[in-house]
Amino acid sequence: METLLTVLLVIVCILLIVVVLLQSGKSAGLSGAISGGAEQLFGKQKARGIDLVLNRITIVLSVLFFVLTIAVAFVLQ
């Protein structure tokens, strides 16, 4: 059981890294947040198309990552 959870955790980690790297930048870093990129934070420009799909996949993978991490922690005790 421990091995299965660890393998699943590694797979989810790799997928999460790939999906995050595939997403396009929402602003130009800190300077974009200061100079007006903060509008996107409050939902004035919603994600469409592939950005929306990547955003939802990121959310699902991050929740799965935390659940698997907690499960591995309990199994190792």
Secondary structure as UniProt FT lines:
FT   HELIX           2..22
FT   HELIX           29..34
FT   TURN            35..36
FT   HELIX           37..42
FT   HELIX           50..76
//
